[in-house]
Amino acid sequence: MMYKITKKGNNRNRKKYIRGCKMSFIGIVASKKCFETIKKYVTENIKDETINFIQINLRSIENIKNIKFDTIIIEDNIDKFKNNKEILEKLCNNTKYLIINTDKNLKYNNNAPQKITYGLNRNAMVTISSISDTDILIYWQKNLKDKDGNALEIEERRIKRKEKSALKTYEILIIYSLFRIYAKSIMEEI
């Protein structure tokens, strides 16, 4: 079954459209710029899923504590959530996928069914083998299942970098992970 990504628009029309679709909620703990970059890139390139992005920050966490996220991405350091630690842990424990930056959150543990760690360290599940001006070699180090239950096997993939790409290394690893989970095909260029 194919779905479109919803765009901002008339809420009345949007609700009618949403009723017939399975929504995917992706929560992102990151800076506003990183959040917008990931949202824009994924929205433009994954066209077969209805995905809603929600930025999780200190201002929004109380209002979103009852949302069931399919995926939560933790790019930022979570120490700033010390007063809302229980809410963040509940959200992470109830998500299907937790994608977490282990360079910034090395000691974070939770009970998410499928935890994807990324970073520039050898213990990260998704890491970079090599990087140059023209391409990047990403290494996926663990078997996992995608959103449809298909096996995601260990792989090393070379991705060409666009000449004017402003994506940062961590953003590339997050986007690559989302493509593995949500997309039928893997990106060849970023």
N, C-alpha and C positions, 0 to 999 in steps of 0.2 A: 504494500500500500504506500502510495507516495503522498507526501504532505508538503506544503509550502511554509516557509518561514514567515511568520506574521510581521507586518510592519506597523508602526504607530499610525493611528488613524482614529476614526470614529469608533468609540467604545461600543456603541449599540451594534454596529455591523461586525465588529471584532468578536463580540460575545457569540453572535450567531455562528460565525465561522469556527470558533473554538469548540463549540459543543460537539461537533462531529469528529474531532481530532484528538489524538493522544498528545498531550502537551509534555514537553521536556523542559524542566526548570534547571538551569545551570547557575549556581551561585558562585561568585568570584570574590575572594578576599584579596584585593590588590589596590594599587593606586588608581585614581580616576583615569589617568592616561592609559595605563596597562589594561584596565577593564574595557575602555572604549576601543583600543586597538584589537584585542581578542574578539570582542563582540562584532566589530566591523568585518574582520577577516573571515570569521566563521560564517557570519550571515551571508556574505557574498559568495562563499565557496561551497557550503553544504546546503544543497537545495532540496533534499528529500525528507526533511524533518521539521516539525514545528518546534522551534526552540525559543525559549524566553530566557534572557539573561538578567540576573539580579545582582547588583553589587552589594556585598555584605560588608558593612562598616559599622563603626560605633553608633552612628545615628540611626541606621536601619535595622539593626539586629533585633531590637524589641518588637518591631512591626512585622518581622518575617519569621518569627520563631516557630510558627505552626505550618510553614510551607514544607512540603515533601519534595526535596530536591532529588533529581536523578544523579546529578554530578555537582560536587563542590570542589572548587579549585582554590588552593591556598598558596598564593604567590608571595604575599607579604608576611612579615613576622607577626605571629599571633600573640605575642606577649602583651600587646596593647589591649587585648580582650580579657585581661585578668578579672575585671568586674563582671564580665558576661561569659565566663569560661563554661559554665554549665549549659548555657543556651547553644554556644558554638559546638560543644561536644555532642549535644543531643542532635543538632543538625547533621554533623559529620557521621555520627553512628547510624543515622537513619537514611543515609544516602546510598545509592547503589555504587557509585564511583567516587573515591576521594583522590584528587590529584594534588600532591603536596610537594612544595619546594623543600628538599631536605638540606640544602645549603643554608637556609634561613630558619628552618624548624626541625632541627636534627632529632630532638627527643620527643616529638609529638607521636603519641600512640592513640589508637582508637579501634573501634570494632566495625569499621566500614567493610562490607563484603568484598569489595575489590579496591585495594589501595594501590595507587600508582605514584611512585616517588620519582621526582626528576631533579636534576641538578648537575653540577660539574664535578661530582665525586664518584668514585668507583662503586659505591653502595647504592646509588640511585638506579631505579629500574629503567628510566629513560635518561640517557646521557649522550654526550657528544664524543665520538671517537676522534674526529678531526674537523678542522674548520679552516676555510680559506676565503679569499675575496669572491670566488666564483661558486663554491659549493660548501655544503656542510654534510658530514656523515653522522647520522643519528643511530644509536644502538639501543634497541628495545630488548631488555635482558630477562624477561619473565613471560611465561604463558598466562593468558587471561582470556576472558570471553567478552565479545562486543555486546552492544545493546540487544542484538537479535539472538544471542547465545552461540554465535560462531567463535571458533577458537582464534585467538590472536597469538601467533607463535613468535618466538624469538626471531629477531631480524636485525640486520644492519642495512640502512637505506641512505643512499646518496641523494640529496636534494639540492637542486641548483638554486642559487641565490639571485634574485632579480637585482639588476644594477642599482636601482634607486630604492631598494627595500630598506625601510627604517625599523624593521622588527629587531628587537633585542633578543639575545640568546635564550633567555628564559621564556619569552613569548613564543619563540619558535618551538620549544619543547612542549609547551602547553598546547599550542595549535596542533602539533603533530599528534599528541595524545588524544585530543578531541577527534581528529580525523580517524584515528584507529578505532575509536569507540563508536562514532556516529556515522561515518561515511562509508560508502561501498568501495570507494577507490582511495588510494593514498596520493597525496599531493606529490607532484614531481618537481615543482618550483615554488619558491616562497620569496 
